[in-house]
């Protein structure tokens, strides 16, 4: 089987992001962004999708929004690159993940048609030092850059930290299932013959 590895270097006037990931990894992770909660979310995502991931991101302008956004864009681009033509994958997956009192669902179609519907049900203005709008933007930017159809919904919960952690883990578990190789599948998993 061909290695499914994605390497991305994204340099802008605002940030510098370097990512190497292996879709068929064992959950070996190094994530350094300078924002501890962002590191935690990226680490949780990689661990539960079983990616090997080395991610380094640095801000050049000290604006958290740019760092959060570019980290998500880089991660989505690296995943898209690792998936290649998406031949032989399962394509669809769904996961429901609890985190204490919170429950989140994620449905994923790795078709190359970007669409996303993200509903995190966050209530506080900030979660662990990152603004609510930046956390929501992280999910949207990741979904857009992954070039797939993604639905993530927090069903209920009281703690915003638990809600977003359940959501990132649900997305990770769904990605792991959808990106899995289906040994019975020949070529792209589509009646069109292309993804």
N, C-alpha and C positions, 0 to 999 in steps of 0.2 A: 504494500500500500504506500502511496506517495505521502511524504511528510506534509502535515497540515500546519504550517508555521506562518505566522504573520509578523513582519517587521515593519515598524513605522517610526520615522523621525519627522516630527512636526515642529518647525521653527517659525515663529512669528515675531513681531516686534513686542508682543505681550508675554509670550511664554515659549518654553522649549520642552517638548515631550518626546521621550524615547521609549518605545515599547517593543518587546519581543515576547511572543506567546506561541504555545504549542497546544493545539486543540486536543491532542491525544496525550495529554500530560498526566501527572499524578497529583496535582495540586501544590506544586512547589512555587512559592510566591515571594517576591520582593516588590513592595509598592512604596514609593517615596514621593510624596507630593508637597510636603510641608504643611499639609492640613490633616491632623490626626484622624478626624472622622471620615474624610475622603479616603485616606489610606485604609481604614477599617472597611468601608463599603467595597472598595476595589478588591481587597483581600478576601472578603466574604464571597464576592461574585466569582473570583477565580477559584477559590476552594470548592465551592459547591457546584461549579461547572466542570471541575477537574482540569482546569487549565494549568499549565506551567506558565508563569507570568513574571517577567521582569519589567517593571514600569518605573521610570523616573520622570518627574515633571517639576519644572521650576518656573516661578513667576519672574518676569522681568519688570513688571510695572506695579507689583504689590496689590493687584486687584484680584480678589478671590474669585469673582465671577468668571474672569478670563481663564484662570487656572482650572476651575471646575469644568467649564465648557470644553476647553481644549483637551483635558484628560479624557473626557467622555468621547469626544470626536476621535481622538487617537485610538482609544480602545475599540470603538466601533469599526474604524477603518482597518485595524489589525485583525479583528475577527472576520471581517468581510474578505480580506486578502487571504487569510488562512483557509476559509471555506472554498476559495477558488470557484470553479464552475458548479460546485455543490452536487457533483455526481455521487450517487450511491448513498446519500444521507437519508435519514428517516424523514426529514423535512418538517413535520408537525410535532409539537409536544405541548403539554399542559402540566402545570404544577400548582399545587395549593400548599402553602407553607405557613405554619403558625409560629409566632414568636410571643410566648406568654399569652396575653389577652388579645393580641392582634392576629389577624388572619389576612393573607394576601394571596391572590391568584395571578398567574401569568399564563397566557396562551401565545404561542409563537409559531409562525410559518416562515421558514427560511427562504421563501421565494424572493426573487430579486425585484420586489415591488415595495418600496418603503411606505409604510403607514404605521401610525402608532396612536394608541389611546391610552393615556396614563392618568390614573386617578389615585393619588397617594393619601388623600383624606388628612393631610397635615393641617394642624391648627395653630401651632406656635409660630412666631415670626422667625425663630432660629432653632436649629437642632444641633447641639454640640458645636456651636460657634459658626455654623454655616447657615445662611439665610434659607428660608423655606423655598423662595423662588429659585435660588441656585440649585437646591437639591432636586426640585422638579425639573429644572433645566438640564441637569445631569442625565436624568432618565430619558428626556426627549432627545437630547443630543446623541446619546448612545444609540437609541432606537433609529434615528435618522441615518446615522453613519454606518450602522450594521446592514442597512439596505434590506430590510425584512419587514414583515407585518407583525407587530408586537402590541399586545394588549396586557396591561398590568393594572390590577385593581385591588386596593386595600378594601376588604369587606367591612371590617370593623376593628376597633382598638381604642385604647385610651391614651397610650404613651406614644408620642411621635417617633421617638427613637425606635421603638419596637415595630411601628408601622413601616418605616422605611427599611429597616433590616429585614422584615418579613418579605417586603416587595423585592429587594435586591436578591434575596435567596431564592424566591420563587422564579424570578427571571433566570437565575443561574441554573436551577434544576431543569427548567424548560429548555434552555439552550443546550444543556448536556444531552437531553433526550433527542432534541431535534437535529443536532449535529452528529449524533451517533451514526456510525456506518451500519447500513442494513445490507447484509451479505446477499440477500435475494434481489436487491435493487441493482439494475443495470442502467448506467447513465443517469441523467437528471430525473428526479422523481416528479415528473410532470407529464400529463397527456400531450402537452405541446412539443415535448422533446427538448425543451430548453427551459432554463429558469429565468 
